[in-house]
Amino acid sequence: MKKPDIFNRMLEKRRQAALTARKGSGREAKSRVMIAMFCFCAFYVVIGGRLVQYGMADDQATASIPRADMLLASRPDLVDRNGEILATDIRTVSLYAEPRRIVDADEAIERLQTVLPDLDIRTTHRKLSSDSGFQWLRRQLTPKQQADIMALGIPGIGFRPEKRRFYPGGTTASHIVGHVNVDNRGIAGMEKYLDSQGLADLFDLGMTVDEEMEPVALSVDLRVQHIVRDELAAAMERYDAIAAGAVVLDIHTGEVIAMSSLPDYNPNIPSQALEKDRMNRMSAGTYEMGSTFKTFTTAMALDSGRVRMGDSFDASRPIRIGGHTISDFHGKHRVLSVPEIFIYSSNIGTAKMAEVVGVQGHQEFLTRLGLLTRMQTELPEVAMPLQPREWKQINSITISFGHGVTTTPLQTAVAAAALMNGGKLIQPTFLPRTEAEAMAHAVQVVNPQTSADMRELFRLNSLEGSGRRADVEGFRVGGKTGTAEKVVNGRYSSDVRFNAYLAAFPMDAPQYVVLVVIDEPKPEEGQHAATAGLNAAPTVSAIIRRSASLLGVQPKYGRDGSAMLVSY
């Protein structure tokens, strides 16, 4: 074979190989181009589809990419039993900075101080000098502050819409409603209860709702709540007391219609809640309730079957036990019947009734009435009662007339309601509840006859005993006073008192319990004493007089209890 032929054939093969390689490379490049075009098209189709979806969706439904004002989830309104707003959300704005965009931190602070003179210079400078992308400077500005700062035109400074909790009633129901923190999270009262029912979990998950949440109704009647607070404020001033509190309770449903504790605070200024003496004394404070406890000792003795209304006890001489002497404040120094022991508030007679039942029976009865255990209700601020570690005879005697056990005033009212409603203990609620719903969970703690006897004693005390100043013509009020000496430097002081009046009305068919407590009252001008009958009882009378008609209680006059028509 000739060399040129071999050479030509090799050349031809290389030419064919190169041609094949070029064709393969072209096909591969074309495939790559097609894939790239497909990816770009798919990407823009997805973006376009989402834009169309957002454009057609409702504003609230687009919260999966939240607007600035949706980053802070809404809270439902709180309303009273008549629909009056107690708490609601309002729109506001907060000031933030993007430190990386701040040109001169010192100049920015100097200009911001012209609008926010109380701005913390050191903290703000540290924030603006940081390398972060976001820093809060001031939460919840007023519209004027926003406008003034916006006019400054500071680069790197912006505003974010938020929601702020607003309480139209201010201090009126502060301890019931509670308040939220700057992030709109409930930290006290029924606001905190709402979060415990799942609202906080939604916040933590970053979830919002597509529709505005339904208002949450409370059992409180704002009209009665205002009256209670108003009368307590007047009583504190009149008797120069350090504190006061009251509760109005529906005895058939357990609904708290009104409850107030003074000094209180404005939930629109949450920092006030941290000030001294602003606690909720009605449910979060425990006290020796004094002679109001004779109500439960008397009911215990009658319910045991060992004591009857017609029985009598010798109260002519003091009781001496364990180095202590038990005597009466205004002793009659004679044998007293059970009704006389109650209306004269005899320590001696009450102690002897407790002795008939015995120490173990006494402790069991108070536990049965819920006075020695932590109360169950929606309000988070609930204290645990205190009792002796070991009950002895001396403990039972002093506890019989209200010394030696501390419990909350609200618990005292709840236990009294059980003695007025036929003997059924109903845990209190701050939410609306029907009588049927209450009865489904009620516990029979005393027999109906005991309840009837206690209603009789309550009314008798209002007519003839220490509760005369609590009576309101036409509304048949009954109750029991309690004047407890407070412990000062480890000893009971006769000059420092915690007074209470525990009442129910109307006594022919009780519907409500009203309890008023006044802490360290002083004698009113013209008086030489400051017992509960002289200050707590008149305060109960004023509350009932102003609120009875709002509560639907019809007055009755005349000997037969019927209303009288009077012409003028």
C-alpha positions as CSV (number, residue, x, y, z in Angstrom):
1,M,0.0,0.0,0.0
2,K,1.3,3.4,-0.8
3,K,2.1,5.8,2.0
4,P,-0.1,8.6,0.7
5,D,-3.2,6.4,0.8
6,I,-2.6,5.5,4.4
7,F,-2.0,9.1,5.3
8,N,-5.3,10.2,3.5
9,R,-7.3,7.5,5.3
10,M,-6.0,8.6,8.7
11,L,-6.8,12.2,7.9
12,E,-10.3,11.3,6.9
13,K,-10.9,9.4,10.1
14,R,-9.8,12.4,12.2
15,R,-12.0,14.7,10.2
16,Q,-15.0,12.4,10.8
17,A,-14.2,12.1,14.5
18,A,-14.0,15.9,14.9
19,L,-17.3,16.3,13.0
20,T,-19.0,13.8,15.3
21,A,-17.6,15.6,18.4
22,R,-18.9,18.9,17.2
23,K,-22.3,17.5,16.6
24,G,-22.4,16.0,20.1
25,S,-21.2,19.2,21.7
26,G,-23.9,21.1,19.9
27,R,-26.6,18.8,21.0
28,E,-25.4,19.0,24.7
29,A,-25.2,22.8,24.6
30,K,-28.7,22.9,23.2
31,S,-30.0,20.7,26.0
32,R,-28.4,22.9,28.6
33,V,-30.0,26.0,27.1
34,M,-33.4,24.3,27.1
35,I,-33.0,23.2,30.8
36,A,-32.0,26.7,31.8
37,M,-35.0,28.2,29.9
38,F,-37.3,25.7,31.6
39,C,-36.0,26.6,35.1
40,F,-36.4,30.3,34.5
41,C,-39.9,29.9,33.2
42,A,-40.9,27.7,36.1
43,F,-39.5,30.1,38.6
44,Y,-41.4,33.1,37.2
45,V,-44.6,31.1,36.8
46,V,-44.4,30.2,40.6
47,I,-43.8,33.9,41.5
48,G,-46.6,35.0,39.2
49,G,-49.0,32.5,40.7
50,R,-48.2,33.5,44.2
51,L,-48.7,37.2,43.3
52,V,-52.0,36.4,41.8
53,Q,-52.9,34.4,44.9
54,Y,-52.0,37.2,47.3
55,G,-53.8,39.7,45.1
56,M,-57.1,37.8,45.2
57,A,-56.8,36.8,48.9
58,D,-58.4,38.8,51.8
59,D,-56.0,41.1,53.7
60,Q,-56.1,39.0,56.8
61,A,-55.6,35.7,54.9
62,T,-52.2,36.8,53.6
63,A,-50.7,36.5,57.1
64,S,-48.4,33.7,56.0
65,I,-46.1,36.6,54.9
66,P,-47.2,38.9,57.7
67,R,-47.6,42.6,57.4
68,A,-45.7,44.6,60.0
69,D,-48.9,45.1,62.1
70,M,-49.7,41.4,62.0
71,L,-46.3,40.3,63.4
72,L,-47.8,41.1,66.8
73,A,-50.9,38.9,67.1
74,S,-54.3,40.4,68.1
75,R,-56.0,39.7,71.4
76,P,-59.8,39.3,71.8
77,D,-61.6,42.1,73.4
78,L,-62.7,41.6,77.1
79,V,-66.2,42.8,77.8
80,D,-68.4,42.8,80.9
81,R,-71.7,40.8,81.2
82,N,-73.5,43.6,79.4
83,G,-71.1,44.0,76.5
84,E,-69.2,47.0,77.8
85,I,-65.6,47.0,76.7
86,L,-63.0,46.3,79.4
87,A,-60.0,45.7,77.2
88,T,-59.3,46.1,73.5
89,D,-56.5,46.4,71.0
90,I,-55.6,49.8,69.4
91,R,-53.1,50.4,66.6
92,T,-49.8,52.2,67.4
93,V,-46.3,52.4,66.1
94,S,-42.9,51.6,67.5
95,L,-39.5,53.2,66.7
96,Y,-36.6,51.1,65.5
97,A,-33.2,51.6,64.0
98,E,-31.0,49.8,61.5
99,P,-27.5,50.5,63.1
100,R,-25.7,49.5,59.9
101,R,-27.3,52.4,58.1
102,I,-26.7,55.0,60.9
103,V,-24.2,57.6,59.7
104,D,-23.5,59.3,63.0
105,A,-24.9,57.8,66.2
106,D,-24.2,60.9,68.3
107,E,-26.1,63.2,65.9
108,A,-29.0,60.8,65.6
109,I,-29.3,60.6,69.4
110,E,-29.1,64.4,69.7
111,R,-31.9,64.9,67.2
112,L,-34.1,62.1,68.7
113,Q,-33.9,63.8,72.1
114,T,-35.7,66.8,70.8
115,V,-38.8,64.6,70.5
116,L,-38.0,62.0,73.2
117,P,-36.2,64.0,76.0
118,D,-36.2,61.0,78.4
119,L,-34.3,58.8,75.9
120,D,-31.6,56.8,77.6
121,I,-28.4,58.1,76.0
122,R,-26.0,55.4,77.0
123,T,-28.3,52.5,76.0
124,T,-29.4,54.1,72.8
125,H,-25.8,54.9,71.8
126,R,-24.8,51.2,72.4
127,K,-27.6,50.1,70.1
128,L,-26.9,52.5,67.3
129,S,-23.2,51.7,67.4
130,S,-23.7,47.9,67.2
131,D,-23.3,45.9,64.0
132,S,-26.8,44.5,64.1
133,G,-29.5,45.0,61.5
134,F,-32.3,45.8,63.9
135,Q,-32.7,47.5,67.3
136,W,-35.8,48.7,69.1
137,L,-35.5,52.3,70.3
138,R,-39.0,53.1,71.7
139,R,-42.1,51.0,71.8
140,Q,-45.6,52.4,71.3
141,L,-45.2,56.0,70.3
142,T,-48.0,58.6,70.2
143,P,-49.0,59.9,66.7
144,K,-47.4,63.2,67.5
145,Q,-44.1,61.6,68.4
146,Q,-44.2,59.6,65.2
147,A,-44.8,62.7,63.1
148,D,-42.1,64.7,64.9
149,I,-39.5,62.0,64.5
150,M,-40.4,61.4,60.9
151,A,-39.9,65.2,60.2
152,L,-36.3,64.8,61.5
153,G,-35.4,62.6,58.5
154,I,-32.8,60.5,60.2
155,P,-31.4,57.8,57.9
156,G,-31.6,54.3,59.4
157,I,-34.6,55.2,61.6
158,G,-38.0,53.7,60.9
159,F,-41.4,52.8,62.4
160,R,-43.2,49.5,62.7
161,P,-47.0,49.3,63.2
162,E,-48.0,47.4,66.3
163,K,-51.0,46.8,68.6
164,R,-51.3,48.2,72.1
165,R,-53.8,47.0,74.7
166,F,-56.1,49.7,76.0
167,Y,-58.3,49.7,79.1
168,P,-61.1,52.2,78.8
169,G,-62.1,51.8,82.4
170,G,-58.7,52.5,83.8
171,T,-58.5,51.5,87.4
172,T,-62.2,50.4,87.7
173,A,-61.6,46.7,87.3
174,S,-57.9,46.5,87.2
175,H,-57.3,43.5,89.5
176,I,-59.9,41.4,87.6
177,V,-58.9,42.4,84.0
178,G,-55.2,42.4,84.7
179,H,-52.8,43.8,82.1
180,V,-50.3,42.8,79.3
181,N,-46.6,43.6,78.7
182,V,-45.2,45.6,75.9
183,D,-45.4,42.5,73.6
184,N,-49.1,42.2,74.2
185,R,-48.8,39.1,76.4
186,G,-51.0,38.7,79.4
187,I,-49.1,38.9,82.7
188,A,-51.9,39.4,85.3
189,G,-55.6,38.9,85.8
190,M,-57.9,37.6,83.2
191,E,-55.5,38.7,80.5
192,K,-53.1,36.1,81.8
193,Y,-55.9,33.5,82.0
194,L,-56.6,34.1,78.3
195,D,-53.0,33.2,77.4
196,S,-53.1,30.1,79.5
197,Q,-56.1,28.9,77.4
198,G,-54.0,28.6,74.2
199,L,-53.6,32.2,73.1
200,A,-49.9,32.3,74.2
201,D,-49.3,29.0,72.2
202,L,-50.6,30.7,69.1
203,F,-48.2,33.6,69.6
204,D,-45.3,31.3,70.2
205,L,-46.0,29.5,67.0
206,G,-46.1,32.8,65.1
207,M,-49.7,32.1,64.1
208,T,-52.5,34.6,63.5
209,V,-56.1,34.1,62.7
210,D,-57.9,34.9,59.5
211,E,-60.9,36.6,61.2
212,E,-61.2,39.0,64.1
213,M,-61.6,37.0,67.4
214,E,-64.9,37.1,69.2
215,P,-64.9,39.1,72.4
216,V,-64.5,37.2,75.7
217,A,-67.3,38.1,78.2
218,L,-66.6,38.2,81.9
219,S,-69.1,37.8,84.7
220,V,-68.4,41.3,86.0
221,D,-71.1,44.0,85.8
222,L,-69.2,47.2,85.1
223,R,-71.9,49.4,86.7
224,V,-71.8,47.5,90.0
225,Q,-68.0,47.3,89.8
226,H,-67.9,51.1,89.6
227,I,-70.1,51.4,92.6
228,V,-68.0,49.0,94.7
229,R,-64.8,50.8,93.9
230,D,-66.4,54.2,94.5
231,E,-67.7,53.2,97.9
232,L,-64.4,51.6,98.9
233,A,-62.5,54.8,98.0
234,A,-64.9,56.8,100.1
235,A,-64.5,54.4,103.0
236,M,-60.7,54.6,102.9
237,E,-60.9,58.3,103.1
238,R,-63.6,58.4,105.7
239,Y,-61.9,56.0,108.1
240,D,-58.3,56.8,107.2
241,A,-57.6,53.2,106.3
242,I,-54.5,51.8,104.6
243,A,-56.5,49.5,102.3
244,A,-60.0,48.2,101.5
245,G,-61.6,45.5,99.4
246,A,-65.0,44.1,98.5
247,V,-66.7,41.4,96.4
248,V,-70.3,40.9,95.2
249,L,-71.0,37.2,94.5
250,D,-74.0,35.5,93.0
251,I,-74.7,32.7,95.4
252,H,-76.5,30.5,92.9
253,T,-74.0,30.6,90.1
254,G,-70.7,31.5,91.8
255,E,-70.3,34.4,89.4
256,V,-68.2,37.3,90.7
257,I,-70.3,40.3,89.8
258,A,-67.8,42.9,91.2
259,M,-64.6,42.7,93.1
260,S,-62.2,45.5,94.0
261,S,-59.1,46.0,96.1
262,L,-57.7,49.4,97.0
263,P,-55.1,50.7,96.4
264,D,-55.3,49.6,92.8
265,Y,-53.5,50.6,89.6
266,N,-54.2,51.7,86.1
267,P,-53.5,48.8,83.7
268,N,-52.7,51.3,80.9
269,I,-49.6,52.0,83.1
270,P,-48.6,48.5,84.0
271,S,-45.6,49.6,86.0
272,Q,-48.0,50.9,88.7
273,A,-48.8,47.2,89.5
274,L,-45.3,46.8,91.0
275,E,-45.7,49.7,93.5
276,K,-46.1,48.9,97.1
277,D,-49.6,47.8,98.4
278,R,-51.1,47.4,94.9
279,M,-51.7,43.7,95.3
280,N,-55.2,42.1,94.9
281,R,-56.1,41.6,98.6
282,M,-59.4,39.8,97.8
283,S,-57.9,36.7,96.3
284,A,-54.1,37.0,96.6
285,G,-53.9,38.1,100.3
286,T,-54.7,36.0,103.3
287,Y,-56.0,37.4,106.6
288,E,-57.4,36.4,109.9
289,M,-61.1,37.1,109.2
290,G,-62.1,37.7,112.9
291,S,-65.6,37.2,114.0
292,T,-66.9,36.5,110.5
293,F,-65.5,33.0,111.2
294,K,-68.2,32.6,113.9
295,T,-70.5,32.2,111.0
296,F,-68.8,28.9,110.1
297,T,-68.4,27.7,113.7
298,T,-72.1,28.2,114.3
299,A,-73.0,26.4,111.0
300,M,-70.6,23.6,111.9
301,A,-72.2,23.1,115.4
302,L,-75.7,23.1,113.9
303,D,-74.8,20.8,111.0
304,S,-73.2,18.3,113.3
305,G,-76.6,17.6,114.9
306,R,-75.1,18.1,118.4
307,V,-76.3,21.7,118.7
308,R,-79.7,23.1,118.0
309,M,-81.0,26.6,117.7
310,G,-82.7,26.4,121.1
311,D,-79.6,25.3,123.0
312,S,-77.7,27.5,125.4
313,F,-74.1,27.8,126.6
314,D,-72.7,29.3,129.7
315,A,-70.8,32.5,128.8
316,S,-70.6,34.0,132.3
317,R,-66.9,33.3,132.9
318,P,-63.8,33.5,130.6
319,I,-62.2,30.3,129.3
320,R,-58.6,29.7,130.6
321,I,-56.5,27.3,128.6
322,G,-52.8,26.8,128.0
323,G,-52.0,30.1,129.8
324,H,-54.5,32.0,127.7
325,T,-57.7,33.7,128.7
326,I,-60.6,33.8,126.3
327,S,-63.2,36.5,127.1
328,D,-65.9,38.5,125.3
329,F,-65.5,42.0,124.0
330,H,-68.8,43.1,125.4
331,G,-69.7,40.2,127.6
332,K,-73.2,39.6,128.9
333,H,-71.8,37.4,131.8
334,R,-74.7,34.9,131.6
335,V,-76.0,31.9,129.8
336,L,-76.6,32.6,126.1
337,S,-78.7,30.9,123.5
338,V,-77.2,30.0,120.1
339,P,-78.9,33.1,118.5
340,E,-77.6,35.3,121.3
341,I,-74.1,34.0,121.0
342,F,-74.2,34.9,117.3
343,I,-75.7,38.4,117.6
344,Y,-73.6,39.3,120.7
345,S,-70.6,37.8,119.0
346,S,-69.6,35.9,122.1
347,N,-66.1,34.3,121.9
348,I,-66.8,32.2,124.9
349,G,-70.1,30.8,123.6
350,T,-68.6,30.2,120.1
351,A,-65.6,28.4,121.6
352,K,-67.9,26.1,123.6
353,M,-69.8,25.2,120.4
354,A,-66.5,24.3,118.7
355,E,-65.6,22.1,121.7
356,V,-68.9,20.1,121.2
357,V,-67.8,19.2,117.7
358,G,-64.2,18.5,118.5
359,V,-60.8,19.4,116.9
360,Q,-60.9,16.9,114.1
361,G,-64.5,17.7,113.2
362,H,-63.7,21.4,113.2
363,Q,-60.7,21.0,110.8
364,E,-62.8,18.7,108.5
365,F,-65.7,21.2,108.4
366,L,-63.5,24.2,107.4
367,T,-61.8,22.0,104.8
368,R,-65.2,20.9,103.4
369,L,-66.2,24.6,103.0
370,G,-62.9,25.3,101.1
371,L,-61.5,27.6,103.6
372,L,-58.2,25.7,104.2
373,T,-57.3,24.8,100.6
374,R,-56.3,26.8,97.6
375,M,-59.4,28.2,95.8
376,Q,-60.0,27.1,92.2
377,T,-60.9,29.9,89.8
378,E,-59.7,31.5,86.5
379,L,-57.9,34.4,88.2
380,P,-54.2,33.5,88.5
381,E,-53.6,35.6,91.6
382,V,-54.9,33.2,94.3
383,A,-53.2,32.7,97.6
384,M,-53.0,29.5,99.7
385,P,-54.6,29.7,103.1
386,L,-52.5,29.1,106.2
387,Q,-53.4,26.9,109.2
388,P,-51.6,25.3,112.1
389,R,-49.3,22.4,111.3
390,E,-51.0,20.5,114.1
391,W,-54.5,21.3,115.4
392,K,-54.7,21.3,119.2
393,Q,-57.6,22.3,121.5
394,I,-56.3,25.8,121.9
395,N,-56.1,26.1,118.1
396,S,-59.7,25.0,117.6
397,I,-60.8,27.5,120.3
398,T,-59.1,30.5,118.7
399,I,-60.0,29.5,115.2
400,S,-63.6,29.3,116.2
401,F,-63.7,33.1,116.5
402,G,-61.4,33.9,113.7
403,H,-57.8,33.8,115.0
404,G,-55.2,31.2,114.1
405,V,-56.2,30.6,110.4
406,T,-55.7,33.0,107.5
407,T,-57.7,32.7,104.3
408,T,-58.6,35.0,101.4
409,P,-61.6,37.3,101.7
410,L,-63.0,35.8,98.4
411,Q,-62.9,32.3,99.9
412,T,-64.7,33.6,102.9
413,A,-67.5,35.0,100.7
414,V,-67.7,31.7,98.7
415,A,-68.0,29.7,101.9
416,A,-70.7,32.0,103.1
417,A,-72.6,31.7,99.8
418,A,-72.8,27.9,100.5
419,L,-74.5,28.6,103.8
420,M,-77.0,30.9,102.1
421,N,-78.0,28.9,99.0
422,G,-79.1,25.7,100.7
423,G,-75.7,24.2,101.5
424,K,-74.1,23.9,98.0
425,L,-70.4,25.0,97.6
426,I,-69.8,26.5,94.2
427,Q,-66.3,27.5,93.1
428,P,-66.2,31.2,92.0
429,T,-65.9,32.2,88.4
430,F,-65.1,35.4,86.5
431,L,-66.8,34.0,83.4
432,P,-70.6,33.9,82.8
433,R,-72.2,30.8,84.1
434,T,-75.8,29.6,84.3
435,E,-77.3,28.2,87.5
436,A,-77.7,24.8,85.8
437,E,-74.0,24.8,84.9
438,A,-73.1,25.8,88.4
439,M,-75.3,23.0,89.9
440,A,-73.6,20.4,87.7
441,H,-70.4,21.0,89.7
442,A,-71.8,22.1,93.1
443,V,-71.0,20.1,96.2
444,Q,-73.5,19.7,99.1
445,V,-71.4,20.7,102.1
446,V,-74.2,21.3,104.7
447,N,-77.8,20.2,105.0
448,P,-80.5,22.6,103.8
449,Q,-81.8,23.0,107.4
450,T,-78.4,24.4,108.5
451,S,-78.6,26.9,105.6
452,A,-82.1,28.0,106.7
453,D,-80.9,28.4,110.3
454,M,-77.9,30.5,109.2
455,R,-80.2,32.8,107.0
456,E,-82.3,33.3,110.1
457,L,-79.2,34.2,112.2
458,F,-77.9,36.6,109.6
459,R,-81.1,38.5,109.4
460,L,-81.4,38.6,113.2
461,N,-78.0,40.1,113.5
462,S,-78.9,42.8,111.1
463,L,-82.0,43.7,113.1
464,E,-80.8,43.3,116.6
465,G,-77.0,42.8,116.6
466,S,-73.8,44.3,115.4
467,G,-75.0,44.5,111.8
468,R,-77.7,47.1,112.2
469,R,-75.8,49.7,110.2
470,A,-75.6,47.3,107.2
471,D,-79.4,47.1,106.7
472,V,-81.0,48.7,103.8
473,E,-84.7,49.4,104.0
474,G,-86.6,47.2,101.6
475,F,-83.8,44.8,100.8
476,R,-83.6,42.7,104.0
477,V,-79.9,42.5,104.5
478,G,-78.3,40.0,106.9
479,G,-74.7,39.4,107.9
480,K,-71.9,39.1,110.5
481,T,-69.3,41.6,111.6
482,G,-65.6,40.7,112.1
483,T,-63.1,42.9,114.0
484,A,-59.8,41.1,114.0
485,E,-56.7,42.4,115.9
486,K,-53.6,42.4,113.7
487,V,-50.3,41.0,114.7
488,V,-47.7,43.7,115.4
489,N,-44.2,42.7,116.4
490,G,-45.3,39.2,117.1
491,R,-48.3,40.2,119.3
492,Y,-51.9,41.0,118.7
493,S,-52.5,44.8,118.9
494,S,-55.8,46.1,120.1
495,D,-55.2,49.4,118.2
496,V,-54.6,47.9,114.8
497,R,-57.5,46.0,113.2
498,F,-58.6,44.2,110.1
499,N,-62.4,44.7,109.8
500,A,-64.9,42.9,107.8
501,Y,-68.7,42.6,107.2
502,L,-70.0,39.5,105.6
503,A,-73.5,40.1,104.2
504,A,-76.2,38.5,102.1
505,F,-79.5,39.8,100.6
506,P,-82.4,39.7,100.3
507,M,-82.6,37.3,103.3
508,D,-86.1,35.9,102.5
509,A,-84.5,34.4,99.3
510,P,-80.8,35.3,99.2
511,Q,-79.3,36.0,95.8
512,Y,-76.0,37.8,96.6
513,V,-73.2,37.8,99.1
514,V,-71.4,41.0,99.7
515,L,-68.2,41.1,101.7
516,V,-66.3,44.3,102.6
517,V,-62.9,44.4,104.3
518,I,-61.2,47.5,105.7
519,D,-57.6,47.4,106.7
520,E,-56.5,49.4,109.8
521,P,-59.4,51.9,109.9
522,K,-59.3,54.7,112.3
523,P,-62.3,56.0,114.3
524,E,-64.6,58.2,112.3
525,E,-64.9,61.8,113.4
526,G,-67.2,61.9,116.4
527,Q,-66.6,58.2,117.2
528,H,-64.3,56.6,119.8
529,A,-64.1,53.2,118.3
530,A,-63.3,51.7,114.9
531,T,-65.1,48.3,115.0
532,A,-66.5,46.6,111.9
533,G,-70.0,47.6,112.8
534,L,-69.0,51.2,112.6
535,N,-67.2,51.1,109.2
536,A,-67.4,47.9,107.2
537,A,-71.1,47.5,107.8
538,P,-72.1,51.0,106.6
539,T,-69.9,50.4,103.5
540,V,-71.9,47.2,102.7
541,S,-75.1,49.2,103.2
542,A,-74.0,51.9,100.7
543,I,-73.0,49.3,98.1
544,I,-76.3,47.4,98.4
545,R,-78.3,50.6,98.3
546,R,-76.8,51.8,95.1
547,S,-76.5,48.4,93.3
548,A,-79.5,46.3,94.3
549,S,-81.8,47.6,91.5
550,L,-79.0,47.1,89.0
551,L,-78.8,43.5,90.2
552,G,-82.5,43.0,89.6
553,V,-83.5,42.8,93.3
554,Q,-86.9,44.2,93.9
555,P,-87.4,46.1,97.2
556,K,-90.2,45.1,99.6
557,Y,-91.8,47.3,102.2
558,G,-94.4,46.9,104.8
559,R,-95.0,44.2,107.4
560,D,-96.1,41.6,104.8
561,G,-93.0,42.4,102.6
562,S,-95.1,43.8,99.8
563,A,-94.2,47.1,98.0
564,M,-96.1,50.2,99.1
565,L,-97.4,52.8,96.7
566,V,-96.9,56.3,98.1
567,S,-98.4,59.5,96.7
568,Y,-96.8,62.8,97.0
